[in-house]
Amino acid sequence: MRLKYVASALYIVFLFFSILLALPVIVSLIYKENTWFPFVVSAVISLLISLIFKLLSQKGAEKDKTKFEKFNDLKKSEGLGIVVFAWVIAGILSSIPYLFFGFNPINSFFEGVSGITATGATIFTTYDLPKALIFWRSFSQWIGGAGIIVLFIAILPQFAVVGRQLFFAEAPGPTEEKITPRIKHTAMALWKIYLGLTILEIILLSSFGMNVFDAICNSLSTVSCGGFSPNSESIMGYGSNIICWIIMIFIFLSGANLNLQYVALTKIKPQLLFKSEEFRAYTLVFLGISTIVGLSLFFKDKMSVVDSITQSMFQVISLMTSTGSVTSDYSNWDFTSKVLLFIAMLTGGCASSTSGGIKISRWVLLFKTMKIEMKRMLHPNAVMITKLDNTIVSKEILGQLVIFVFFYFFIAGVSMLLITLIEHNVTIGISSSISAIGNIGPAFGNIIGPMGSYDTLNPVSKFILTANMFIGRLELIPFLIICQKEVWSRG
């Protein structure tokens, strides 16, 4: 790995990230709050980090001619290094504003990382805080939801040449999906849909009774599949089924493939969505689990028909897409419903979406591979291939899929064991680990459930969960590769 290349890219990233960090200053001025200083400090620190990376990239540049604008041979390991370092440093920078509002360093780091990774797990026990901080909380999720690097690929000409390596390093789905010949245009298409959904949701929420500030914050958190809300009771606090349905629809769209939505929209062919195996599976899983949960709520919890449908569908899609917004304290639901919600947490949304988790496309490929291997036992000489949407999936990709699923549950399992031992609580150990690595947010139980907070957890537990948030957001592969010794060899 040529560290000067990595430093050159990070210089550009954090130069522009400093601008994003300063945006809450505008909110502070609008609401006449004297809370602008923490965000200016954060922006200045980001700028200083950017300058340090610039100096590192220029050290000895006269000898080896290493300049960011000129290199076009970025290695995969270098792309992964850029992405991993960018996310970790962005998490640290995102946590700085919280330090100025009475939060200790551990809680600040936890909340900052939970925001930028669009996880939504919170240490907040009170929401009587300045609007600038509440805005940053949701805005950080929006920045991280579609990807920090993907944003910069879309808007910065400096990333035009190396965009492909960085794009797939940040979003290592089961297949390399691009909808235009140039990755920059693919990134721009993704962000056009992302921005369009955000603006449309703000308009709709504002039109149906939600105040503008809350509409903005909830929309930023919804479209990013993050889940932070300015209301202490999340979406339940608004007491409106219409608002629930609006947010539910946008959660569903945000958990679906954004690139596929762009193609369907630009060609004015919504039927293209249902030609995708992943989208069909995504829809069927959502409707199937929602139906069973709804029936359970109706017969066991004695909810009305409308409430059973609304609560079941909202909570299933929210946890399935790793959004984590809630309209009810599902910790009080019957056992069957809670088991099904836990299954939804393990499912994930679609590839090229803002959702976390394992992702539907991986589950589809995994079941297809299992089916083929069982057939191979009966017909060992038969030639059988795995396809997704009539496209052959290579053995290399299937191999990565198996590694991904194995390490996903291995890391989650180790985290479960450690946190269970630390907290002396099996429910916290299991549900918090799955929630963190799936970037979901709320878990199960009275402590860290939908109405709870991670504030009282042991600092070591918070550190483990924070690491899981990073690993889950990077979808494991960059993390696993960057941990290999040969990646760090020079040259």
NUBA-243613 format. One line per field, with one value per residue (C-alpha): residue number from 0; x, y, z; chain. Coordinates in nm, 3 decimals, padded with zeros to 5 digits, always signed. Example, Ala and Ser with C-alpha at 12.3 -4.5 7.8 and 13.67 -1.06 7.14 Angstrom:
! residues 2
nr: (0, 1)
c1: (+01.230, +01.367)
c2: (-00.450, -00.106)
c3: (+00.780, +00.714)
kette: (A, A)
***
This chain:
! residues 491
nr: (0, 1, 2, 3, 4, 5, 6, 7, 8, 9, 10, 11, 12, 13, 14, 15, 16, 17, 18, 19, 20, 21, 22, 23, 24, 25, 26, 27, 28, 29, 30, 31, 32, 33, 34, 35, 36, 37, 38, 39, 40, 41, 42, 43, 44, 45, 46, 47, 48, 49, 50, 51, 52, 53, 54, 55, 56, 57, 58, 59, 60, 61, 62, 63, 64, 65, 66, 67, 68, 69, 70, 71, 72, 73, 74, 75, 76, 77, 78, 79, 80, 81, 82, 83, 84, 85, 86, 87, 88, 89, 90, 91, 92, 93, 94, 95, 96, 97, 98, 99, 100, 101, 102, 103, 104, 105, 106, 107, 108, 109, 110, 111, 112, 113, 114, 115, 116, 117, 118, 119, 120, 121, 122, 123, 124, 125, 126, 127, 128, 129, 130, 131, 132, 133, 134, 135, 136, 137, 138, 139, 140, 141, 142, 143, 144, 145, 146, 147, 148, 149, 150, 151, 152, 153, 154, 155, 156, 157, 158, 159, 160, 161, 162, 163, 164, 165, 166, 167, 168, 169, 170, 171, 172, 173, 174, 175, 176, 177, 178, 179, 180, 181, 182, 183, 184, 185, 186, 187, 188, 189, 190, 191, 192, 193, 194, 195, 196, 197, 198, 199, 200, 201, 202, 203, 204, 205, 206, 207, 208, 209, 210, 211, 212, 213, 214, 215, 216, 217, 218, 219, 220, 221, 222, 223, 224, 225, 226, 227, 228, 229, 230, 231, 232, 233, 234, 235, 236, 237, 238, 239, 240, 241, 242, 243, 244, 245, 246, 247, 248, 249, 250, 251, 252, 253, 254, 255, 256, 257, 258, 259, 260, 261, 262, 263, 264, 265, 266, 267, 268, 269, 270, 271, 272, 273, 274, 275, 276, 277, 278, 279, 280, 281, 282, 283, 284, 285, 286, 287, 288, 289, 290, 291, 292, 293, 294, 295, 296, 297, 298, 299, 300, 301, 302, 303, 304, 305, 306, 307, 308, 309, 310, 311, 312, 313, 314, 315, 316, 317, 318, 319, 320, 321, 322, 323, 324, 325, 326, 327, 328, 329, 330, 331, 332, 333, 334, 335, 336, 337, 338, 339, 340, 341, 342, 343, 344, 345, 346, 347, 348, 349, 350, 351, 352, 353, 354, 355, 356, 357, 358, 359, 360, 361, 362, 363, 364, 365, 366, 367, 368, 369, 370, 371, 372, 373, 374, 375, 376, 377, 378, 379, 380, 381, 382, 383, 384, 385, 386, 387, 388, 389, 390, 391, 392, 393, 394, 395, 396, 397, 398, 399, 400, 401, 402, 403, 404, 405, 406, 407, 408, 409, 410, 411, 412, 413, 414, 415, 416, 417, 418, 419, 420, 421, 422, 423, 424, 425, 426, 427, 428, 429, 430, 431, 432, 433, 434, 435, 436, 437, 438, 439, 440, 441, 442, 443, 444, 445, 446, 447, 448, 449, 450, 451, 452, 453, 454, 455, 456, 457, 458, 459, 460, 461, 462, 463, 464, 465, 466, 467, 468, 469, 470, 471, 472, 473, 474, 475, 476, 477, 478, 479, 480, 481, 482, 483, 484, 485, 486, 487, 488, 489, 490)
c1: (+00.000, +00.139, +00.045, +00.105, -00.177, -00.401, -00.298, -00.365, -00.721, -00.787, -00.665, -00.945, -01.206, -01.152, -01.108, -01.469, -01.587, -01.497, -01.767, -02.028, -01.930, -01.990, -02.345, -02.516, -02.388, -02.664, -02.924, -02.778, -02.812, -03.165, -03.291, -03.079, -02.891, -02.543, -02.428, -02.220, -01.877, -01.862, -01.926, -01.671, -01.415, -01.503, -01.472, -01.135, -01.004, -01.119, -00.939, -00.619, -00.638, -00.678, -00.366, -00.169, -00.264, -00.162, +00.182, +00.219, +00.123, +00.372, +00.664, +00.921, +00.683, +00.956, +01.143, +00.864, +00.617, +00.331, +00.046, -00.319, -00.427, -00.202, -00.229, -00.458, -00.327, -00.486, -00.458, -00.750, -00.571, -00.521, -00.887, -00.981, -00.734, -00.883, -01.235, -01.150, -00.945, -01.208, -01.486, -01.289, -01.169, -01.516, -01.657, -01.412, -01.486, -01.861, -01.832, -01.655, -01.968, -02.120, -01.825, -01.938, -02.286, -02.202, -02.139, -01.831, -01.577, -01.701, -02.066, -01.972, -01.775, -02.059, -02.321, -02.098, -02.019, -02.382, -02.473, -02.218, -02.270, -02.649, -02.693, -02.926, -02.827, -02.831, -02.699, -02.945, -03.160, -03.296, -03.382, -03.387, -03.083, -03.001, -03.151, -02.810, -02.697, -03.024, -02.986, -02.624, -02.737, -02.974, -02.755, -02.456, -02.675, -02.772, -02.404, -02.312, -02.628, -02.538, -02.165, -01.909, -01.686, -01.978, -02.080, -01.733, -01.707, -02.028, -01.931, -01.549, -01.360, -01.048, -01.209, -01.307, -01.014, -01.007, -01.381, -01.436, -01.192, -01.328, -01.695, -01.676, -01.445, -01.714, -02.011, -01.880, -02.208, -02.230, -02.202, -02.040, -02.340, -02.316, -02.590, -02.372, -02.033, -01.868, -01.875, -01.896, -02.229, -02.352, -02.265, -02.443, -02.752, -02.758, -02.735, -03.005, -03.251, -03.125, -03.170, -03.503, -03.649, -03.530, -03.690, -04.015, -04.044, -03.980, -04.261, -04.506, -04.432, -04.462, -04.790, -04.944, -04.879, -04.517, -04.321, -04.053, -03.753, -03.878, -03.975, -03.619, -03.453, -03.684, -03.646, -03.266, -03.277, -03.540, -03.385, -03.045, -03.205, -03.059, -03.354, -03.250, -03.550, -03.578, -03.872, -03.780, -04.047, -03.936, -04.223, -04.463, -04.435, -04.625, -04.941, -05.038, -05.101, -05.062, -04.711, -04.636, -04.740, -04.546, -04.229, -04.294, -04.313, -03.986, -03.816, -03.926, -03.793, -03.467, -03.415, -03.467, -03.200, -03.156, -02.984, -03.270, -03.516, -03.318, -03.341, -03.713, -03.779, -03.575, -03.724, -04.071, -04.100, -04.189, -04.233, -03.854, -03.850, -04.035, -03.807, -03.536, -03.517, -03.383, -03.665, -03.927, -03.769, -03.738, -04.109, -04.222, -04.015, -04.146, -04.511, -04.476, -04.326, -04.559, -04.864, -04.769, -04.674, -04.999, -05.208, -05.020, -05.081, -05.448, -05.518, -05.269, -05.221, -05.581, -05.490, -05.744, -05.720, -05.578, -05.323, -05.220, -05.151, -04.979, -04.765, -04.659, -04.568, -04.386, -04.181, -04.091, -03.967, -03.790, -03.587, -03.549, -03.385, -03.182, -03.363, -03.468, -03.749, -04.037, -04.409, -04.460, -04.264, -04.228, -04.053, -04.405, -04.535, -04.600, -04.315, -04.402, -04.390, -04.054, -03.902, -04.021, -03.883, -03.547, -03.556, -03.630, -03.320, -03.107, -03.251, -03.134, -03.246, -03.129, -02.784, -02.715, -02.952, -02.888, -02.986, -02.745, -02.747, -02.660, -02.876, -03.146, -02.925, -02.680, -02.960, -03.098, -02.756, -02.691, -03.016, -02.955, -02.606, -02.740, -03.002, -02.743, -02.507, -02.788, -02.866, -02.497, -02.505, -02.756, -02.596, -02.221, -02.134, -02.398, -02.289, -02.484, -02.437, -02.575, -02.754, -02.900, -03.134, -03.015, -02.654, -02.402, -02.247, -01.881, -01.732, -01.513, -01.819, -01.987, -01.671, -01.674, -02.040, -01.964, -01.676, -01.899, -02.181, -01.937, -01.750, -02.070, -02.202, -01.857, -01.799, -02.157, -02.114, -01.791, -01.951, -02.257, -02.039, -01.825, -02.114, -02.321, -02.032, -01.977, -02.344, -02.460, -02.760, -02.816, -03.083, -02.851, -02.560, -02.746, -02.970, -02.716, -02.453, -02.692, -02.824, -02.478, -02.326, -02.649, -02.649, -03.003, -02.998, -03.259, -03.250, -03.464, -03.534, -03.616, -03.259, -03.164, -03.506, -03.702, -03.771, -03.435, -03.080, -02.731, -02.611, -02.595, -02.390, -02.033, -01.777, -01.616, -01.952, -01.993, -01.647, -01.727, -02.058, -01.892, -01.639, -01.930, -02.100, -01.789, -01.750, -02.118, -02.119, -01.812, -01.985, -01.695, -01.492, -01.281, -01.227, -01.117, -00.880, -00.727, -00.639, -00.410, -00.040, +00.046, -00.189, +00.048, +00.357, +00.512, +00.510)
c2: (+00.000, +00.337, +00.552, +00.876, +00.786, +00.720, +01.049, +01.240, +01.115, +01.172, +01.530, +01.595, +01.407, +01.596, +01.931, +01.903, +01.719, +02.032, +02.217, +01.956, +01.981, +02.355, +02.338, +02.313, +02.667, +02.781, +02.605, +02.769, +03.113, +03.050, +02.952, +03.219, +02.967, +03.047, +02.696, +02.752, +02.721, +02.335, +02.293, +02.555, +02.375, +02.042, +02.195, +02.349, +02.016, +01.845, +02.114, +02.063, +01.686, +01.756, +01.973, +01.705, +01.452, +01.702, +01.739, +01.362, +01.319, +01.585, +01.455, +01.345, +01.406, +01.578, +01.249, +01.002, +01.239, +01.112, +01.355, +01.278, +01.452, +01.233, +00.881, +00.646, +00.313, +00.299, -00.050, -00.224, -00.226, +00.150, +00.206, -00.002, +00.190, +00.523, +00.405, +00.254, +00.553, +00.796, +00.627, +00.595, +00.956, +01.078, +00.893, +01.068, +01.409, +01.348, +01.289, +01.617, +01.841, +01.618, +01.690, +02.052, +01.957, +01.762, +01.415, +01.225, +01.112, +00.751, +00.849, +01.119, +00.872, +00.617, +00.872, +01.019, +00.680, +00.570, +00.880, +00.867, +00.491, +00.547, +00.299, +00.494, +00.345, +00.633, +00.724, +01.015, +01.013, +01.363, +01.549, +01.893, +01.992, +02.267, +02.226, +02.257, +01.937, +01.756, +01.858, +01.736, +01.404, +01.346, +01.518, +01.298, +00.995, +01.144, +01.201, +00.844, +00.676, +00.670, +00.675, +00.945, +00.840, +00.791, +01.151, +01.281, +01.064, +01.227, +01.589, +01.609, +01.593, +01.476, +01.133, +01.087, +00.858, +00.644, +00.641, +00.277, +00.140, +00.367, +00.308, -00.069, -00.049, +00.146, -00.055, -00.412, -00.576, -00.932, -00.805, -00.499, -00.298, +00.018, +00.169, +00.395, +00.334, +00.585, +00.529, +00.903, +00.912, +00.608, +00.784, +01.098, +00.895, +00.739, +01.079, +01.228, +00.962, +01.003, +01.380, +01.357, +01.115, +01.340, +01.655, +01.478, +01.333, +01.673, +01.823, +01.544, +01.539, +01.917, +01.903, +01.659, +01.844, +01.788, +02.107, +02.190, +02.125, +01.780, +01.704, +01.781, +01.579, +01.279, +01.281, +01.291, +00.995, +00.801, +00.816, +00.725, +00.427, +00.578, +00.626, +00.918, +01.139, +01.476, +01.327, +01.131, +00.872, +00.842, +00.835, +00.714, +01.059, +01.224, +01.018, +01.011, +00.707, +00.926, +01.027, +00.661, +00.557, +00.837, +00.743, +00.372, +00.423, +00.616, +00.356, +00.090, +00.293, +00.373, +00.004, -00.083, -00.056, +00.318, +00.258, +00.035, +00.307, +00.560, +00.342, +00.275, +00.646, +00.778, +00.520, +00.569, +00.192, +00.104, -00.258, -00.279, -00.296, -00.627, -00.775, -00.772, -01.096, -00.905, -00.651, -00.925, -01.115, -00.792, -00.718, -01.073, -01.104, -00.768, -00.855, -01.211, -01.122, -00.822, -01.042, -01.294, -01.020, -00.836, -01.146, -01.210, -00.853, -00.878, -01.211, -01.212, -00.843, -00.753, -00.456, -00.318, -00.415, -00.075, -00.068, -00.429, -00.354, -00.020, -00.129, -00.461, -00.320, -00.018, -00.211, -00.492, -00.263, -00.038, -00.322, -00.510, -00.208, -00.124, +00.209, +00.153, +00.410, +00.295, +00.357, +00.127, -00.024, -00.366, -00.496, -00.535, -00.733, -01.108, -01.359, -01.462, -01.102, -01.038, -01.351, -01.244, -00.892, -01.046, -01.244, -00.917, -00.764, -01.039, -00.993, -00.653, -00.445, -00.445, -00.388, -00.027, +00.098, +00.285, -00.014, -00.226, -00.593, -00.894, -00.775, -00.964, -01.032, -01.226, -01.436, -01.506, -01.616, -01.819, -02.017, -02.067, -02.198, -02.436, -02.563, -02.623, -02.804, -03.036, -03.113, -03.174, -03.452, -03.637, -03.542, -03.500, -03.469, -03.207, -02.856, -02.611, -02.237, -01.973, -01.676, -01.354, -01.169, -01.394, -01.291, -01.563, -01.515, -01.619, -01.867, -01.588, -01.385, -01.690, -01.758, -01.402, -01.450, -01.751, -01.565, -01.263, -01.462, -01.668, -01.368, -01.169, -01.426, -01.499, -01.133, -01.102, -01.423, -01.309, -00.973, -01.147, -01.356, -01.065, -00.825, -01.094, -01.156, -00.784, -00.688, -01.017, -01.003, -01.244, -01.027, -00.727, -00.937, -01.098, -00.815, -00.532, -00.723, -00.800, -00.444, -00.286, -00.498, -00.463, -00.083, -00.108, +00.093, -00.012, -00.370, -00.567, -00.532, -00.241, -00.106, -00.085, -00.150, +00.096, +00.329, +00.272, +00.406, +00.258, +00.516, +00.276, +00.007, -00.061, +00.150, -00.171, -00.284, +00.053, +00.021, -00.328, -00.207, +00.099, -00.127, -00.341, -00.031, +00.046, -00.316, -00.343, -00.016, -00.122, -00.457, -00.657, -00.715, -00.394, -00.458, -00.819, -00.728, -00.429, -00.654, -00.868, -00.802, -00.805, -00.514, -00.290, -00.391, -00.104, -00.087)
c3: (+00.000, -00.103, +00.194, +00.002, -00.233, +00.065, +00.228, -00.095, -00.113, +00.257, +00.220, -00.029, +00.177, +00.500, +00.332, +00.215, +00.526, +00.723, +00.527, +00.619, +00.986, +00.979, +00.838, +01.182, +01.241, +01.005, +01.222, +01.530, +01.369, +01.240, +01.584, +01.755, +01.964, +02.084, +01.994, +01.682, +01.847, +01.878, +01.506, +01.408, +01.625, +01.462, +01.115, +01.200, +01.333, +01.012, +00.814, +01.017, +00.962, +00.591, +00.590, +00.777, +00.508, +00.242, +00.400, +00.425, +00.059, -00.054, +00.152, -00.099, -00.388, -00.591, -00.597, -00.678, -00.845, -00.630, -00.685, -00.637, -00.955, -01.166, -01.031, -01.216, -01.094, -00.750, -00.604, -00.442, -00.107, -00.132, -00.213, +00.089, +00.304, +00.197, +00.278, +00.618, +00.733, +00.604, +00.803, +01.126, +01.121, +01.018, +01.319, +01.550, +01.398, +01.417, +01.791, +01.874, +01.893, +02.163, +02.394, +02.422, +02.542, +02.857, +02.710, +02.819, +02.552, +02.539, +02.497, +02.246, +02.038, +02.055, +01.945, +01.674, +01.522, +01.554, +01.354, +01.074, +01.025, +01.017, +01.302, +01.531, +01.867, +02.114, +02.457, +02.483, +02.795, +02.737, +02.417, +02.576, +02.371, +02.118, +01.774, +01.611, +01.786, +01.712, +01.348, +01.337, +01.479, +01.184, +00.925, +01.013, +00.939, +00.604, +00.516, +00.604, +00.477, +00.109, +00.179, +00.248, -00.039, -00.280, -00.210, -00.293, -00.605, -00.725, -00.661, -00.677, -01.009, -00.821, -00.776, -01.141, -01.226, -00.911, -00.848, -00.937, -00.680, -00.408, -00.497, -00.465, -00.164, +00.024, -00.106, -00.153, -00.249, -00.377, -00.734, -00.887, -00.995, -01.201, -01.413, -01.628, -01.795, -01.559, -01.184, -01.125, -01.310, -01.116, -00.790, -00.911, -01.003, -00.657, -00.492, -00.715, -00.597, -00.240, -00.243, -00.425, -00.171, +00.113, -00.029, -00.114, +00.237, +00.397, +00.188, +00.272, +00.645, +00.664, +00.474, +00.721, +01.043, +01.139, +01.207, +00.950, +01.175, +01.277, +00.917, +00.803, +01.080, +01.043, +00.664, +00.688, +00.925, +00.731, +00.385, +00.532, +00.714, +01.029, +01.262, +01.482, +01.556, +01.734, +01.926, +02.239, +02.151, +01.789, +01.536, +01.805, +01.963, +01.675, +01.732, +01.365, +01.146, +00.835, +00.941, +01.018, +00.667, +00.498, +00.683, +00.626, +00.250, +00.244, +00.463, +00.212, -00.083, +00.096, +00.171, -00.196, -00.465, -00.536, -00.869, -00.981, -00.879, -01.085, -01.397, -01.344, -01.291, -01.583, -01.821, -01.667, -01.629, -01.267, -01.376, -01.396, -01.016, -01.016, -01.280, -01.014, -00.814, -00.516, -00.516, -00.544, -00.255, -00.053, -00.103, -00.031, +00.287, +00.411, +00.338, +00.467, +00.806, +00.841, +00.781, +01.049, +01.299, +01.223, +01.286, +01.609, +01.728, +01.639, +01.807, +02.095, +02.179, +02.091, +01.870, +01.625, +01.257, +01.157, +01.440, +01.375, +01.009, +01.071, +01.365, +01.214, +00.872, +01.012, +01.265, +01.028, +00.750, +01.001, +01.153, +00.826, +00.659, +00.974, +01.014, +01.375, +01.393, +01.611, +01.639, +01.936, +02.221, +02.058, +02.371, +02.512, +02.214, +02.233, +02.199, +01.842, +01.719, +01.886, +01.731, +01.386, +01.439, +01.532, +01.206, +01.020, +01.183, +01.029, +00.681, +00.565, +00.269, -00.092, -00.238, -00.346, -00.077, +00.246, +00.460, +00.663, +00.751, +00.539, +00.244, +00.055, -00.249, -00.033, +00.116, -00.234, -00.358, -00.045, -00.080, -00.454, -00.381, -00.115, -00.358, -00.630, -00.391, -00.279, -00.645, -00.706, -00.445, -00.662, -00.994, -00.931, -01.301, -01.383, -01.476, -01.266, -01.237, -01.003, -01.156, -01.021, -01.258, -01.544, -01.480, -01.396, -01.054, -01.050, -00.806, -00.666, -00.569, -00.418, -00.221, -00.087, +00.002, +00.219, +00.387, +00.447, +00.610, +00.819, +00.957, +01.002, +01.245, +01.389, +01.482, +01.606, +01.810, +01.975, +02.054, +02.201, +02.431, +02.550, +02.609, +02.782, +03.022, +03.080, +03.123, +03.283, +03.050, +02.759, +02.593, +02.585, +02.462, +02.171, +02.056, +02.090, +01.890, +01.605, +01.618, +01.603, +01.327, +01.128, +01.186, +01.323, +01.647, +01.901, +02.025, +02.272, +02.643, +02.871, +02.877, +02.508, +02.356, +02.141, +02.436, +02.605, +02.585, +02.564, +02.818, +03.116, +02.939, +03.046, +02.852, +02.722, +02.583, +02.412, +02.256, +02.121, +01.978, +01.824, +01.649, +01.525, +01.381, +01.174, +01.063, +00.970, +00.777, +00.579, +00.513, +00.664, +00.345, +00.365, +00.737, +00.681, +00.397, +00.572, +00.869, +00.652, +00.695, +00.324, +00.258, +00.452, +00.258, +00.063, -00.311)
kette: (A, A, A, A, A, A, A, A, A, A, A, A, A, A, A, A, A, A, A, A, A, A, A, A, A, A, A, A, A, A, A, A, A, A, A, A, A, A, A, A, A, A, A, A, A, A, A, A, A, A, A, A, A, A, A, A, A, A, A, A, A, A, A, A, A, A, A, A, A, A, A, A, A, A, A, A, A, A, A, A, A, A, A, A, A, A, A, A, A, A, A, A, A, A, A, A, A, A, A, A, A, A, A, A, A, A, A, A, A, A, A, A, A, A, A, A, A, A, A, A, A, A, A, A, A, A, A, A, A, A, A, A, A, A, A, A, A, A, A, A, A, A, A, A, A, A, A, A, A, A, A, A, A, A, A, A, A, A, A, A, A, A, A, A, A, A, A, A, A, A, A, A, A, A, A, A, A, A, A, A, A, A, A, A, A, A, A, A, A, A, A, A, A, A, A, A, A, A, A, A, A, A, A, A, A, A, A, A, A, A, A, A, A, A, A, A, A, A, A, A, A, A, A, A, A, A, A, A, A, A, A, A, A, A, A, A, A, A, A, A, A, A, A, A, A, A, A, A, A, A, A, A, A, A, A, A, A, A, A, A, A, A, A, A, A, A, A, A, A, A, A, A, A, A, A, A, A, A, A, A, A, A, A, A, A, A, A, A, A, A, A, A, A, A, A, A, A, A, A, A, A, A, A, A, A, A, A, A, A, A, A, A, A, A, A, A, A, A, A, A, A, A, A, A, A, A, A, A, A, A, A, A, A, A, A, A, A, A, A, A, A, A, A, A, A, A, A, A, A, A, A, A, A, A, A, A, A, A, A, A, A, A, A, A, A, A, A, A, A, A, A, A, A, A, A, A, A, A, A, A, A, A, A, A, A, A, A, A, A, A, A, A, A, A, A, A, A, A, A, A, A, A, A, A, A, A, A, A, A, A, A, A, A, A, A, A, A, A, A, A, A, A, A, A, A, A, A, A, A, A, A, A, A, A, A, A, A, A, A, A, A, A, A, A, A, A, A, A, A, A, A, A, A, A, A, A, A, A, A, A, A, A, A, A, A, A, A, A, A, A, A, A, A, A, A, A, A, A, A, A, A, A, A, A, A, A, A, A, A, A, A)
***
